[in-house]
């Protein structure tokens, strides 16, 4: 098939596990997350997983050290990332995923592709299928199951907005951010990058695909599915809305006499979602962005299918939820129960 698909054949006595990615991303989030990018390659996925950098000690000197000059950074990235895709492959399962041809297209388009991918996997692996969807990927799976498919024995969704997400409404608040933040940046190149990221984020949130995820959208009115007796369900949601921070390096000096101790310290310029607290009225501030109530994109409440008996909330953001070792172990054990 012409679809950009990857399949690793494992034990044919076990179900195959098929992974579905979310909006505006591709299969790299499952198979090579360190290389996965967002916003047409402008921002690495790892930016959503970064931590505040540590201060750098340059010791004592009469003058400020050189040639190191302050700049901006998105923080410290994780060195290695593994997902459930790698876990299940290592456990001997057949695993598969694909890059949607229109990752910002309508959900129904991806539903058709999912059916084609399932057929392709079944041609090589004559056993049942377990679907694992991240974010919008879980909705793609639910919509697919509305038409019925006895080959599917399990559905696991991770940070999926089963009741919709109000984040698409944030598009109206993004336009003023660039001029507010740009003066804080010391590098012209960084200013330009920030402007591009904000613009493409705005365009994505205002797109038809994102609007489709609003709670009152036509898509959710059309989602008339129900519990299927032959399918096991698990849903997982996150409760940490901290998504992204931008820091600038700042020199500090301390000490007496001719020599001073020089430190290069990180100073937070902007943090999402903190920046939104300053521009969005409290009455309409989204649950998705509130601490302990959302993962930055999806609210904890929305992350559960109404009839799901296996629902878990964990303290991670929308991206970090995919990489926690303990959580992956729990999901792997659930898959092993099914097959």
PyMOL commands that set and color helices and strands:
alter all, ss='L'
color gray80, all
select helices_A, chain A and resi 28-31+33-35+45-48+84-90+107-124+136-145+166-174+177-182+188-205+208-211+218-222+274-277+282-284+287-289+301-303+320-322+325-338
alter helices_A, ss='H'
color red, helices_A
select strands_A, chain A and resi 4-8+16-20+37-38+43-44+56-61+72-73+94-99+129-134+152-158+232-238+244-254+260-272+311-314
alter strands_A, ss='S'
color yellow, strands_A
deselect
rebuild
show_as cartoon
